[in-house]
Amino acid sequence: MPKLLTDSILQQVKEVFDAQLNQPVEVLFFGAKNEENCIYCADTRQLVEEVVAISDKLHLSAYDLDENAQTAQTYHVDKTPTLVITARGGDGSPDGDTLTDYGVRYVGLPSGHEFSSLIHSLILVSGRDSGLNPQTRQFLRELTKPIHLQVFVTPT
Amino acid sequence: MVEAMEFPELSNRFNVGGVPQTTINAGAGTLVGAAPEEYLVAEIIKVL
């Protein structure tokens, strides 16, 4: 399969990662083996593979929605392609491989502007900090009901 | 993030027209356009 990312983009992303990636991140890719069930799965998986290859701090694990139903259920994944962006390594154990789920999900191929969003998400999770202001953090700490946010986007 | 064109049934269910659209708790709340932090918090409060 020809590469999806050009050398120019790879170089730009590498510079951003070198400057801004902090702690390890693991992307869990959920796809469907049968292409008919997921026309964007192959491209999404390849895109993520190319991005993850840019930095040692990024890891990828790939799952099939049906064959790995248990894992999909753990992460509440029911659509493909879905990317789950997790922090790898607990606090104080940067070499560990425990994953912490911050609830960040990409559903569908992150193309166009969404590619930048994906890069930013990887950096955000890598920084282990939401970047939100104190009032928002306080509000979120006090939440007692689950809140599910779905941001609908298009590539352009 | 949900790619609206790839998931039309989901987009239709939540009446997605202009993007970005932030749907809160499966339609309990909706925010169209860029969502500044305080604005998003205000919309979440409405849903609670």
N, CA and C atoms of all chains as a GROMACS GRO file, in nm:
protein
  612
    1MET      N    1   0.085  -0.119   0.000
    1MET     CA    2   0.000   0.000   0.000
    1MET      C    3   0.089   0.124   0.000
    2PRO      N    4   0.065   0.220  -0.089
    2PRO     CA    5   0.147   0.342  -0.088
    2PRO      C    6   0.123   0.420   0.041
    3LYS      N    7   0.226   0.496   0.084
    3LYS     CA    8   0.212   0.569   0.210
    3LYS      C    9   0.104   0.677   0.197
    4LEU      N   10   0.034   0.700   0.308
    4LEU     CA   11  -0.071   0.800   0.310
    4LEU      C   12  -0.013   0.938   0.338
    5LEU      N   13   0.089   0.943   0.424
    5LEU     CA   14   0.146   1.072   0.462
    5LEU      C   15   0.270   1.102   0.378
    6THR      N   16   0.277   1.225   0.329
    6THR     CA   17   0.394   1.264   0.250
    6THR      C   18   0.514   1.283   0.341
    7ASP      N   19   0.634   1.282   0.283
    7ASP     CA   20   0.756   1.302   0.362
    7ASP      C   21   0.753   1.438   0.430
    8SER      N   22   0.696   1.536   0.362
    8SER     CA   23   0.686   1.672   0.417
    8SER      C   24   0.600   1.673   0.544
    9ILE      N   25   0.485   1.607   0.538
    9ILE     CA   26   0.397   1.602   0.655
    9ILE      C   27   0.462   1.522   0.767
   10LEU      N   28   0.524   1.411   0.731
   10LEU     CA   29   0.592   1.329   0.832
   10LEU      C   30   0.697   1.411   0.905
   11GLN      N   31   0.771   1.492   0.829
   11GLN     CA   32   0.877   1.575   0.888
   11GLN      C   33   0.817   1.679   0.982
   12GLN      N   34   0.709   1.744   0.937
   12GLN     CA   35   0.645   1.846   1.020
   12GLN      C   36   0.592   1.786   1.150
   13VAL      N   37   0.528   1.671   1.136
   13VAL     CA   38   0.471   1.606   1.255
   13VAL      C   39   0.584   1.562   1.348
   14LYS      N   40   0.693   1.515   1.290
   14LYS     CA   41   0.807   1.471   1.372
   14LYS      C   42   0.860   1.588   1.454
   15GLU      N   43   0.870   1.704   1.392
   15GLU     CA   44   0.921   1.822   1.463
   15GLU      C   45   0.829   1.860   1.578
   16VAL      N   46   0.699   1.853   1.552
   16VAL     CA   47   0.601   1.885   1.657
   16VAL      C   48   0.609   1.783   1.770
   17PHE      N   49   0.618   1.658   1.734
   17PHE     CA   50   0.627   1.552   1.836
   17PHE      C   51   0.754   1.565   1.918
   18ASP      N   52   0.866   1.590   1.852
   18ASP     CA   53   0.994   1.602   1.923
   18ASP      C   54   0.988   1.716   2.024
   19ALA      N   55   0.918   1.823   1.986
   19ALA     CA   56   0.909   1.939   2.075
   19ALA      C   57   0.805   1.922   2.184
   20GLN      N   58   0.695   1.853   2.154
   20GLN     CA   59   0.581   1.857   2.246
   20GLN      C   60   0.537   1.725   2.309
   21LEU      N   61   0.577   1.611   2.255
   21LEU     CA   62   0.534   1.487   2.318
   21LEU      C   63   0.609   1.469   2.449
   22ASN      N   64   0.537   1.426   2.550
   22ASN     CA   65   0.596   1.414   2.682
   22ASN      C   66   0.598   1.267   2.725
   23GLN      N   67   0.487   1.219   2.780
   23GLN     CA   68   0.482   1.081   2.828
   23GLN      C   69   0.418   0.990   2.723
   24PRO      N   70   0.438   0.858   2.738
   24PRO     CA   71   0.390   0.765   2.634
   24PRO      C   72   0.238   0.762   2.616
   25VAL      N   73   0.200   0.738   2.493
   25VAL     CA   74   0.059   0.731   2.456
   25VAL      C   75   0.036   0.602   2.378
   26GLU      N   76  -0.075   0.535   2.407
   26GLU     CA   77  -0.109   0.417   2.327
   26GLU      C   78  -0.242   0.440   2.258
   27VAL      N   79  -0.243   0.418   2.128
   27VAL     CA   80  -0.366   0.427   2.050
   27VAL      C   81  -0.420   0.286   2.031
   28LEU      N   82  -0.544   0.265   2.069
   28LEU     CA   83  -0.608   0.138   2.043
   28LEU      C   84  -0.694   0.157   1.918
   29PHE      N   85  -0.666   0.080   1.816
   29PHE     CA   86  -0.742   0.088   1.692
   29PHE      C   87  -0.843  -0.026   1.691
   30PHE      N   88  -0.970   0.008   1.668
   30PHE     CA   89  -1.073  -0.094   1.654
   30PHE      C   90  -1.123  -0.092   1.511
   31GLY      N   91  -1.111  -0.206   1.443
   31GLY     CA   92  -1.155  -0.216   1.304
   31GLY      C   93  -1.241  -0.339   1.282
   32ALA      N   94  -1.280  -0.358   1.158
   32ALA     CA   95  -1.358  -0.475   1.120
   32ALA      C   96  -1.282  -0.545   1.009
   33LYS      N   97  -1.257  -0.674   1.025
   33LYS     CA   98  -1.179  -0.749   0.927
   33LYS      C   99  -1.243  -0.743   0.789
   34ASN      N  100  -1.376  -0.749   0.786
   34ASN     CA  101  -1.448  -0.748   0.660
   34ASN      C  102  -1.458  -0.605   0.609
   35GLU      N  103  -1.386  -0.575   0.502
   35GLU     CA  104  -1.380  -0.439   0.446
   35GLU      C  105  -1.518  -0.383   0.415
   36GLU      N  106  -1.610  -0.472   0.378
   36GLU     CA  107  -1.745  -0.425   0.341
   36GLU      C  108  -1.813  -0.360   0.461
   37ASN      N  109  -1.775  -0.406   0.580
   37ASN     CA  110  -1.838  -0.351   0.699
   37ASN      C  111  -1.772  -0.221   0.742
   38CYS      N  112  -1.658  -0.190   0.681
   38CYS     CA  113  -1.585  -0.072   0.725
   38CYS      C  114  -1.491  -0.025   0.615
   39ILE      N  115  -1.543   0.057   0.526
   39ILE     CA  116  -1.462   0.097   0.410
   39ILE      C  117  -1.344   0.186   0.448
   40TYR      N  118  -1.351   0.251   0.564
   40TYR     CA  119  -1.241   0.340   0.603
   40TYR      C  120  -1.143   0.276   0.701
   41CYS      N  121  -1.166   0.152   0.738
   41CYS     CA  122  -1.080   0.088   0.838
   41CYS      C  123  -0.936   0.073   0.792
   42ALA      N  124  -0.916   0.024   0.670
   42ALA     CA  125  -0.778   0.000   0.624
   42ALA      C  126  -0.698   0.130   0.620
   43ASP      N  127  -0.758   0.237   0.566
   43ASP     CA  128  -0.689   0.366   0.560
   43ASP      C  129  -0.663   0.423   0.699
   44THR      N  130  -0.760   0.410   0.788
   44THR     CA  131  -0.743   0.463   0.923
   44THR      C  132  -0.631   0.389   0.993
   45ARG      N  133  -0.630   0.258   0.980
   45ARG     CA  134  -0.525   0.180   1.045
   45ARG      C  135  -0.388   0.217   0.990
   46GLN      N  136  -0.377   0.232   0.859
   46GLN     CA  137  -0.249   0.267   0.800
   46GLN      C  138  -0.204   0.407   0.843
   47LEU      N  139  -0.299   0.499   0.846
   47LEU     CA  140  -0.267   0.637   0.888
   47LEU      C  141  -0.211   0.637   1.029
   48VAL      N  142  -0.279   0.565   1.118
   48VAL     CA  143  -0.234   0.561   1.257
   48VAL      C  144  -0.097   0.492   1.268
   49GLU      N  145  -0.077   0.387   1.191
   49GLU     CA  146   0.053   0.319   1.192
   49GLU      C  147   0.164   0.415   1.152
   50GLU      N  148   0.137   0.495   1.048
   50GLU     CA  149   0.239   0.590   1.000
   50GLU      C  150   0.267   0.697   1.104
   51VAL      N  151   0.163   0.745   1.171
   51VAL     CA  152   0.182   0.849   1.274
   51VAL      C  153   0.256   0.793   1.394
   52VAL      N  154   0.215   0.678   1.441
   52VAL     CA  155   0.276   0.617   1.559
   52VAL      C  156   0.424   0.585   1.535
   53ALA      N  157   0.458   0.551   1.411
   53ALA     CA  158   0.597   0.517   1.378
   53ALA      C  159   0.691   0.636   1.392
   54ILE      N  160   0.635   0.757   1.393
   54ILE     CA  161   0.718   0.878   1.400
   54ILE      C  162   0.788   0.893   1.534
   55SER      N  163   0.726   0.843   1.641
   55SER     CA  164   0.785   0.864   1.774
   55SER      C  165   0.784   0.737   1.860
   56ASP      N  166   0.892   0.718   1.934
   56ASP     CA  167   0.902   0.604   2.028
   56ASP      C  168   0.801   0.614   2.141
   57LYS      N  169   0.751   0.736   2.163
   57LYS     CA  170   0.657   0.754   2.274
   57LYS      C  171   0.516   0.712   2.237
   58LEU      N  172   0.495   0.679   2.110
   58LEU     CA  173   0.362   0.640   2.065
   58LEU      C  174   0.357   0.491   2.038
   59HIS      N  175   0.247   0.429   2.079
   59HIS     CA  176   0.227   0.286   2.061
   59HIS      C  177   0.092   0.261   1.998
   60LEU      N  178   0.080   0.149   1.930
   60LEU     CA  179  -0.046   0.115   1.866
   60LEU      C  180  -0.082  -0.029   1.898
   61SER      N  181  -0.205  -0.053   1.938
   61SER     CA  182  -0.254  -0.190   1.945
   61SER      C  183  -0.383  -0.196   1.864
   62ALA      N  184  -0.396  -0.300   1.784
   62ALA     CA  185  -0.509  -0.311   1.693
   62ALA      C  186  -0.603  -0.423   1.734
   63TYR      N  187  -0.732  -0.393   1.728
   63TYR     CA  188  -0.832  -0.491   1.767
   63TYR      C  189  -0.940  -0.501   1.662
   64ASP      N  190  -1.007  -0.616   1.663
   64ASP     CA  191  -1.122  -0.634   1.575
   64ASP      C  192  -1.248  -0.628   1.662
   65LEU      N  193  -1.346  -0.553   1.615
   65LEU     CA  194  -1.467  -0.530   1.694
   65LEU      C  195  -1.533  -0.661   1.738
   66ASP      N  196  -1.535  -0.761   1.647
   66ASP     CA  197  -1.600  -0.888   1.679
   66ASP      C  198  -1.508  -0.984   1.752
   67GLU      N  199  -1.386  -1.003   1.699
   67GLU     CA  200  -1.295  -1.100   1.760
   67GLU      C  201  -1.249  -1.055   1.897
   68ASN      N  202  -1.241  -0.923   1.916
   68ASN     CA  203  -1.199  -0.870   2.046
   68ASN      C  204  -1.315  -0.798   2.113
   69ALA      N  205  -1.430  -0.863   2.114
   69ALA     CA  206  -1.552  -0.802   2.166
   69ALA      C  207  -1.537  -0.757   2.311
   70GLN      N  208  -1.462  -0.836   2.388
   70GLN     CA  209  -1.443  -0.805   2.530
   70GLN      C  210  -1.370  -0.671   2.545
   71THR      N  211  -1.261  -0.656   2.470
   71THR     CA  212  -1.184  -0.531   2.475
   71THR      C  213  -1.269  -0.415   2.426
   72ALA      N  214  -1.346  -0.438   2.320
   72ALA     CA  215  -1.432  -0.332   2.266
   72ALA      C  216  -1.532  -0.288   2.372
   73GLN      N  217  -1.583  -0.385   2.445
   73GLN     CA  218  -1.681  -0.354   2.549
   73GLN      C  219  -1.617  -0.274   2.662
   74THR      N  220  -1.494  -0.311   2.698
   74THR     CA  221  -1.421  -0.240   2.803
   74THR      C  222  -1.410  -0.092   2.772
   75TYR      N  223  -1.387  -0.063   2.643
   75TYR     CA  224  -1.370   0.076   2.602
   75TYR      C  225  -1.496   0.135   2.541
   76HIS      N  226  -1.608   0.066   2.555
   76HIS     CA  227  -1.737   0.114   2.504
   76HIS      C  228  -1.731   0.148   2.355
   77VAL      N  229  -1.666   0.063   2.279
   77VAL     CA  230  -1.654   0.086   2.135
   77VAL      C  231  -1.755  -0.002   2.062
   78ASP      N  232  -1.836   0.060   1.975
   78ASP     CA  233  -1.934  -0.019   1.901
   78ASP      C  234  -1.938   0.017   1.753
   79LYS      N  235  -1.844   0.103   1.710
   79LYS     CA  236  -1.841   0.144   1.569
   79LYS      C  237  -1.697   0.133   1.519
   80THR      N  238  -1.684   0.114   1.389
   80THR     CA  239  -1.548   0.111   1.332
   80THR      C  240  -1.538   0.206   1.214
   81PRO      N  241  -1.422   0.267   1.192
   81PRO     CA  242  -1.303   0.258   1.278
   81PRO      C  243  -1.315   0.351   1.399
   82THR      N  244  -1.267   0.305   1.512
   82THR     CA  245  -1.261   0.390   1.631
   82THR      C  246  -1.118   0.388   1.684
   83LEU      N  247  -1.070   0.505   1.722
   83LEU     CA  248  -0.940   0.516   1.787
   83LEU      C  249  -0.964   0.555   1.932
   84VAL      N  250  -0.902   0.482   2.024
   84VAL     CA  251  -0.910   0.516   2.166
   84VAL      C  252  -0.770   0.564   2.204
   85ILE      N  253  -0.760   0.687   2.251
   85ILE     CA  254  -0.628   0.744   2.280
   85ILE      C  255  -0.606   0.740   2.431
   86THR      N  256  -0.512   0.656   2.474
   86THR     CA  257  -0.490   0.636   2.617
   86THR      C  258  -0.349   0.678   2.660
   87ALA      N  259  -0.337   0.704   2.789
   87ALA     CA  260  -0.207   0.731   2.848
   87ALA      C  261  -0.145   0.597   2.881
   88ARG      N  262  -0.020   0.578   2.842
   88ARG     CA  263   0.045   0.451   2.868
   88ARG      C  264   0.147   0.469   2.980
   89GLY      N  265   0.133   0.390   3.082
   89GLY     CA  266   0.223   0.404   3.197
   89GLY      C  267   0.156   0.487   3.303
   90GLY      N  268   0.146   0.434   3.424
   90GLY     CA  269   0.081   0.507   3.531
   90GLY      C  270   0.175   0.614   3.585
   91ASP      N  271   0.122   0.700   3.671
   91ASP     CA  272   0.205   0.804   3.733
   91ASP      C  273   0.315   0.737   3.812
   92GLY      N  274   0.435   0.785   3.793
   92GLY     CA  275   0.548   0.731   3.868
   92GLY      C  276   0.602   0.603   3.812
   93SER      N  277   0.542   0.551   3.705
   93SER     CA  278   0.597   0.429   3.646
   93SER      C  279   0.598   0.444   3.495
   94PRO      N  280   0.681   0.535   3.446
   94PRO     CA  281   0.682   0.563   3.302
   94PRO      C  282   0.717   0.443   3.215
   95ASP      N  283   0.775   0.339   3.272
   95ASP     CA  284   0.809   0.223   3.191
   95ASP      C  285   0.697   0.120   3.191
   96GLY      N  286   0.596   0.144   3.270
   96GLY     CA  287   0.486   0.047   3.278
   96GLY      C  288   0.400   0.051   3.154
   97ASP      N  289   0.317  -0.048   3.139
   97ASP     CA  290   0.230  -0.048   3.021
   97ASP      C  291   0.083  -0.043   3.059
   98THR      N  292   0.055   0.003   3.182
   98THR     CA  293  -0.086   0.020   3.221
   98THR      C  294  -0.144   0.134   3.141
   99LEU      N  295  -0.266   0.115   3.096
   99LEU     CA  296  -0.330   0.220   3.016
   99LEU      C  297  -0.433   0.295   3.098
  100THR      N  298  -0.434   0.426   3.084
  100THR     CA  299  -0.536   0.509   3.149
  100THR      C  300  -0.622   0.570   3.041
  101ASP      N  301  -0.753   0.548   3.052
  101ASP     CA  302  -0.847   0.597   2.951
  101ASP      C  303  -0.899   0.734   2.991
  102TYR      N  304  -0.871   0.836   2.910
  102TYR     CA  305  -0.922   0.971   2.936
  102TYR      C  306  -1.054   0.996   2.864
  103GLY      N  307  -1.105   0.893   2.798
  103GLY     CA  308  -1.234   0.908   2.730
  103GLY      C  309  -1.224   0.972   2.592
  104VAL      N  310  -1.105   0.977   2.536
  104VAL     CA  311  -1.089   1.039   2.404
  104VAL      C  312  -1.108   0.935   2.294
  105ARG      N  313  -1.203   0.962   2.204
  105ARG     CA  314  -1.233   0.869   2.096
  105ARG      C  315  -1.239   0.942   1.962
  106TYR      N  316  -1.183   0.880   1.860
  106TYR     CA  317  -1.202   0.928   1.723
  106TYR      C  318  -1.279   0.820   1.649
  107VAL      N  319  -1.395   0.856   1.597
  107VAL     CA  320  -1.479   0.761   1.526
  107VAL      C  321  -1.485   0.802   1.379
  108GLY      N  322  -1.423   0.724   1.292
  108GLY     CA  323  -1.413   0.759   1.151
  108GLY      C  324  -1.270   0.799   1.118
  109LEU      N  325  -1.243   0.806   0.988
  109LEU     CA  326  -1.107   0.839   0.943
  109LEU      C  327  -1.074   0.986   0.973
  110PRO      N  328  -0.969   1.012   1.048
  110PRO     CA  329  -0.933   1.150   1.079
  110PRO      C  330  -0.854   1.215   0.964
  111SER      N  331  -0.926   1.262   0.864
  111SER     CA  332  -0.860   1.321   0.747
  111SER      C  333  -0.882   1.472   0.746
  112GLY      N  334  -0.813   1.541   0.658
  112GLY     CA  335  -0.828   1.686   0.648
  112GLY      C  336  -0.791   1.754   0.779
  113HIS      N  337  -0.876   1.845   0.823
  113HIS     CA  338  -0.851   1.917   0.948
  113HIS      C  339  -0.846   1.824   1.067
  114GLU      N  340  -0.915   1.713   1.058
  114GLU     CA  341  -0.919   1.621   1.172
  114GLU      C  342  -0.786   1.553   1.195
  115PHE      N  343  -0.700   1.554   1.095
  115PHE     CA  344  -0.566   1.499   1.114
  115PHE      C  345  -0.491   1.583   1.217
  116SER      N  346  -0.501   1.717   1.204
  116SER     CA  347  -0.438   1.805   1.304
  116SER      C  348  -0.497   1.782   1.441
  117SER      N  349  -0.629   1.761   1.447
  117SER     CA  350  -0.694   1.735   1.576
  117SER      C  351  -0.638   1.610   1.639
  118LEU      N  352  -0.615   1.508   1.556
  118LEU     CA  353  -0.558   1.384   1.607
  118LEU      C  354  -0.420   1.408   1.666
  119ILE      N  355  -0.336   1.481   1.593
  119ILE     CA  356  -0.201   1.511   1.642
  119ILE      C  357  -0.210   1.586   1.775
  120HIS      N  358  -0.302   1.683   1.782
  120HIS     CA  359  -0.318   1.760   1.906
  120HIS      C  360  -0.366   1.671   2.020
  121SER      N  361  -0.452   1.576   1.991
  121SER     CA  362  -0.502   1.485   2.094
  121SER      C  363  -0.391   1.398   2.150
  122LEU      N  364  -0.303   1.352   2.061
  122LEU     CA  365  -0.191   1.269   2.105
  122LEU      C  366  -0.102   1.350   2.198
  123ILE      N  367  -0.078   1.476   2.162
  123ILE     CA  368   0.006   1.563   2.244
  123ILE      C  369  -0.062   1.593   2.378
  124LEU      N  370  -0.192   1.616   2.374
  124LEU     CA  371  -0.268   1.646   2.496
  124LEU      C  372  -0.260   1.529   2.595
  125VAL      N  373  -0.286   1.409   2.546
  125VAL     CA  374  -0.282   1.291   2.633
  125VAL      C  375  -0.139   1.267   2.681
  126SER      N  376  -0.044   1.295   2.595
  126SER     CA  377   0.096   1.280   2.631
  126SER      C  378   0.136   1.374   2.744
  127GLY      N  379   0.072   1.491   2.748
  127GLY     CA  380   0.099   1.589   2.851
  127GLY      C  381   0.030   1.558   2.983
  128ARG      N  382  -0.065   1.460   2.980
  128ARG     CA  383  -0.137   1.418   3.099
  128ARG      C  384  -0.212   1.533   3.167
  129ASP      N  385  -0.246   1.636   3.091
  129ASP     CA  386  -0.318   1.748   3.152
  129ASP      C  387  -0.420   1.801   3.052
  130SER      N  388  -0.538   1.830   3.101
  130SER     CA  389  -0.646   1.874   3.012
  130SER      C  390  -0.624   2.013   2.956
  131GLY      N  391  -0.548   2.095   3.027
  131GLY     CA  392  -0.528   2.232   2.983
  131GLY      C  393  -0.648   2.321   3.011
  132LEU      N  394  -0.746   2.270   3.085
  132LEU     CA  395  -0.866   2.348   3.113
  132LEU      C  396  -0.842   2.446   3.227
  133ASN      N  397  -0.925   2.551   3.233
  133ASN     CA  398  -0.906   2.649   3.339
  133ASN      C  399  -0.960   2.596   3.473
  134PRO      N  400  -0.916   2.657   3.587
  134PRO     CA  401  -0.948   2.603   3.719
  134PRO      C  402  -1.098   2.586   3.745
  135GLN      N  403  -1.177   2.684   3.697
  135GLN     CA  404  -1.321   2.676   3.722
  135GLN      C  405  -1.382   2.553   3.653
  136THR      N  406  -1.337   2.528   3.531
  136THR     CA  407  -1.388   2.411   3.459
  136THR      C  408  -1.346   2.283   3.528
  137ARG      N  409  -1.221   2.278   3.575
  137ARG     CA  410  -1.174   2.158   3.644
  137ARG      C  411  -1.257   2.132   3.769
  138GLN      N  412  -1.289   2.240   3.842
  138GLN     CA  413  -1.368   2.227   3.964
  138GLN      C  414  -1.506   2.173   3.929
  139PHE      N  415  -1.566   2.231   3.825
  139PHE     CA  416  -1.698   2.188   3.779
  139PHE      C  417  -1.696   2.038   3.745
  140LEU      N  418  -1.595   1.995   3.673
  140LEU     CA  419  -1.586   1.856   3.631
  140LEU      C  420  -1.565   1.762   3.749
  141ARG      N  421  -1.488   1.809   3.846
  141ARG     CA  422  -1.464   1.728   3.966
  141ARG      C  423  -1.595   1.701   4.039
  142GLU      N  424  -1.688   1.798   4.031
  142GLU     CA  425  -1.813   1.787   4.106
  142GLU      C  426  -1.923   1.714   4.029
  143LEU      N  427  -1.894   1.674   3.908
  143LEU     CA  428  -1.995   1.605   3.828
  143LEU      C  429  -2.034   1.472   3.893
  144THR      N  430  -2.164   1.445   3.896
  144THR     CA  431  -2.208   1.317   3.953
  144THR      C  432  -2.274   1.230   3.846
  145LYS      N  433  -2.310   1.292   3.734
  145LYS     CA  434  -2.372   1.216   3.624
  145LYS      C  435  -2.272   1.205   3.510
  146PRO      N  436  -2.279   1.096   3.434
  146PRO     CA  437  -2.189   1.086   3.319
  146PRO      C  438  -2.230   1.185   3.210
  147ILE      N  439  -2.130   1.240   3.144
  147ILE     CA  440  -2.155   1.330   3.032
  147ILE      C  441  -2.086   1.271   2.909
  148HIS      N  442  -2.161   1.253   2.802
  148HIS     CA  443  -2.105   1.199   2.679
  148HIS      C  444  -2.108   1.309   2.574
  149LEU      N  445  -1.990   1.347   2.527
  149LEU     CA  446  -1.980   1.451   2.425
  149LEU      C  447  -1.943   1.387   2.292
  150GLN      N  448  -2.022   1.415   2.190
  150GLN     CA  449  -1.990   1.367   2.056
  150GLN      C  450  -1.978   1.489   1.966
  151VAL      N  451  -1.860   1.509   1.913
  151VAL     CA  452  -1.837   1.624   1.826
  151VAL      C  453  -1.838   1.575   1.681
  152PHE      N  454  -1.941   1.617   1.607
  152PHE     CA  455  -1.953   1.577   1.467
  152PHE      C  456  -1.872   1.673   1.382
  153VAL      N  457  -1.794   1.615   1.292
  153VAL     CA  458  -1.706   1.696   1.206
  153VAL      C  459  -1.708   1.642   1.065
  154THR      N  460  -1.653   1.725   0.973
  154THR     CA  461  -1.625   1.676   0.838
  154THR      C  462  -1.482   1.716   0.806
  155PRO      N  463  -1.417   1.650   0.711
  155PRO     CA  464  -1.275   1.675   0.687
  155PRO      C  465  -1.241   1.816   0.642
  156THR      N  466  -1.335   1.882   0.572
  156THR     CA  467  -1.300   2.015   0.519
  156THR      C  468  -1.358   2.126   0.606
  157MET      N  469  -1.472   1.274   1.871
  157MET     CA  470  -1.492   1.316   1.732
  157MET      C  471  -1.567   1.207   1.660
  158VAL      N  472  -1.667   1.246   1.583
  158VAL     CA  473  -1.737   1.152   1.495
  158VAL      C  474  -1.739   1.210   1.355
  159GLU      N  475  -1.691   1.134   1.259
  159GLU     CA  476  -1.690   1.179   1.120
  159GLU      C  477  -1.834   1.169   1.066
  160ALA      N  478  -1.895   1.284   1.043
  160ALA     CA  479  -2.038   1.289   1.012
  160ALA      C  480  -2.076   1.216   0.883
  161MET      N  481  -1.991   1.226   0.779
  161MET     CA  482  -2.025   1.165   0.651
  161MET      C  483  -2.016   1.013   0.657
  162GLU      N  484  -1.926   0.963   0.741
  162GLU     CA  485  -1.908   0.817   0.750
  162GLU      C  486  -2.019   0.752   0.832
  163PHE      N  487  -2.084   0.830   0.916
  163PHE     CA  488  -2.187   0.776   1.004
  163PHE      C  489  -2.318   0.855   0.988
  164PRO      N  490  -2.380   0.844   0.870
  164PRO     CA  491  -2.499   0.923   0.841
  164PRO      C  492  -2.618   0.896   0.932
  165GLU      N  493  -2.631   0.770   0.977
  165GLU     CA  494  -2.748   0.740   1.061
  165GLU      C  495  -2.734   0.812   1.196
  166LEU      N  496  -2.612   0.820   1.243
  166LEU     CA  497  -2.585   0.891   1.369
  166LEU      C  498  -2.605   1.042   1.349
  167SER      N  499  -2.557   1.091   1.236
  167SER     CA  500  -2.572   1.234   1.205
  167SER      C  501  -2.718   1.272   1.194
  168ASN      N  502  -2.795   1.186   1.130
  168ASN     CA  503  -2.939   1.213   1.115
  168ASN      C  504  -3.010   1.208   1.249
  169ARG      N  505  -2.971   1.111   1.330
  169ARG     CA  506  -3.037   1.094   1.461
  169ARG      C  507  -3.023   1.221   1.544
  170PHE      N  508  -2.909   1.286   1.534
  170PHE     CA  509  -2.884   1.405   1.615
  170PHE      C  510  -2.897   1.534   1.534
  171ASN      N  511  -2.964   1.523   1.418
  171ASN     CA  512  -2.991   1.641   1.334
  171ASN      C  513  -2.867   1.724   1.306
  172VAL      N  514  -2.760   1.658   1.268
  172VAL     CA  515  -2.638   1.731   1.239
  172VAL      C  516  -2.651   1.803   1.106
  173GLY      N  517  -2.639   1.935   1.110
  173GLY     CA  518  -2.643   2.016   0.989
  173GLY      C  519  -2.507   2.078   0.970
  174GLY      N  520  -2.486   2.191   1.037
  174GLY     CA  521  -2.354   2.253   1.032
  174GLY      C  522  -2.257   2.183   1.127
  175VAL      N  523  -2.131   2.178   1.087
  175VAL     CA  524  -2.030   2.120   1.176
  175VAL      C  525  -1.928   2.229   1.210
  176PRO      N  526  -1.861   2.221   1.325
  176PRO     CA  527  -1.874   2.114   1.422
  176PRO      C  528  -2.004   2.124   1.503
  177GLN      N  529  -2.057   2.009   1.535
  177GLN     CA  530  -2.171   2.007   1.626
  177GLN      C  531  -2.136   1.918   1.743
  178THR      N  532  -2.153   1.972   1.865
  178THR     CA  533  -2.127   1.895   1.986
  178THR      C  534  -2.261   1.848   2.039
  179THR      N  535  -2.283   1.719   2.038
  179THR     CA  536  -2.405   1.660   2.091
  179THR      C  537  -2.374   1.608   2.230
  180ILE      N  538  -2.459   1.649   2.326
  180ILE     CA  539  -2.435   1.612   2.466
  180ILE      C  540  -2.538   1.508   2.509
  181ASN      N  541  -2.489   1.400   2.565
  181ASN     CA  542  -2.575   1.291   2.614
  181ASN      C  543  -2.684   1.253   2.513
  182ALA      N  544  -2.640   1.211   2.395
  182ALA     CA  545  -2.728   1.160   2.291
  182ALA      C  546  -2.844   1.253   2.259
  183GLY      N  547  -2.815   1.382   2.254
  183GLY     CA  548  -2.917   1.476   2.210
  183GLY      C  549  -2.983   1.558   2.320
  184ALA      N  550  -2.948   1.531   2.444
  184ALA     CA  551  -3.005   1.610   2.554
  184ALA      C  552  -2.965   1.756   2.541
  185GLY      N  553  -2.847   1.778   2.484
  185GLY     CA  554  -2.801   1.913   2.459
  185GLY      C  555  -2.729   1.917   2.326
  186THR      N  556  -2.726   2.035   2.266
  186THR     CA  557  -2.657   2.051   2.137
  186THR      C  558  -2.590   2.186   2.130
  187LEU      N  559  -2.470   2.187   2.074
  187LEU     CA  560  -2.397   2.311   2.058
  187LEU      C  561  -2.340   2.311   1.917
  188VAL      N  562  -2.378   2.411   1.839
  188VAL     CA  563  -2.329   2.415   1.700
  188VAL      C  564  -2.220   2.519   1.687
  189GLY      N  565  -2.114   2.485   1.618
  189GLY     CA  566  -2.002   2.576   1.599
  189GLY      C  567  -1.894   2.550   1.702
  190ALA      N  568  -1.791   2.634   1.696
  190ALA     CA  569  -1.681   2.619   1.791
  190ALA      C  570  -1.734   2.639   1.932
  191ALA      N  571  -1.682   2.561   2.024
  191ALA     CA  572  -1.734   2.565   2.161
  191ALA      C  573  -1.627   2.615   2.257
  192PRO      N  574  -1.628   2.745   2.286
  192PRO     CA  575  -1.536   2.794   2.388
  192PRO      C  576  -1.565   2.724   2.520
  193GLU      N  577  -1.462   2.708   2.601
  193GLU     CA  578  -1.472   2.630   2.724
  193GLU      C  579  -1.592   2.665   2.811
  194GLU      N  580  -1.610   2.793   2.842
  194GLU     CA  581  -1.716   2.834   2.933
  194GLU      C  582  -1.854   2.806   2.872
  195TYR      N  583  -1.861   2.822   2.741
  195TYR     CA  584  -1.987   2.800   2.671
  195TYR      C  585  -2.025   2.652   2.676
  196LEU      N  586  -1.926   2.566   2.657
  196LEU     CA  587  -1.952   2.422   2.662
  196LEU      C  588  -1.996   2.381   2.802
  197VAL      N  589  -1.930   2.437   2.903
  197VAL     CA  590  -1.968   2.406   3.042
  197VAL      C  591  -2.113   2.449   3.066
  198ALA      N  592  -2.150   2.567   3.018
  198ALA     CA  593  -2.287   2.618   3.036
  198ALA      C  594  -2.389   2.523   2.973
  199GLU      N  595  -2.357   2.469   2.855
  199GLU     CA  596  -2.449   2.376   2.788
  199GLU      C  597  -2.458   2.244   2.864
  200ILE      N  598  -2.346   2.201   2.921
  200ILE     CA  599  -2.347   2.076   2.999
  200ILE      C  600  -2.434   2.095   3.124
  201ILE      N  601  -2.423   2.213   3.187
  201ILE     CA  602  -2.503   2.242   3.306
  201ILE      C  603  -2.652   2.232   3.274
  202LYS      N  604  -2.692   2.279   3.157
  202LYS     CA  605  -2.833   2.273   3.116
  202LYS      C  606  -2.883   2.128   3.109
  203VAL      N  607  -2.793   2.038   3.074
  203VAL     CA  608  -2.830   1.898   3.056
  203VAL      C  609  -2.839   1.824   3.189
  204LEU      N  610  -2.765   1.872   3.286
  204LEU     CA  611  -2.758   1.800   3.415
  204LEU      C  612  -2.892   1.795   3.486
   0.00000   0.00000   0.00000
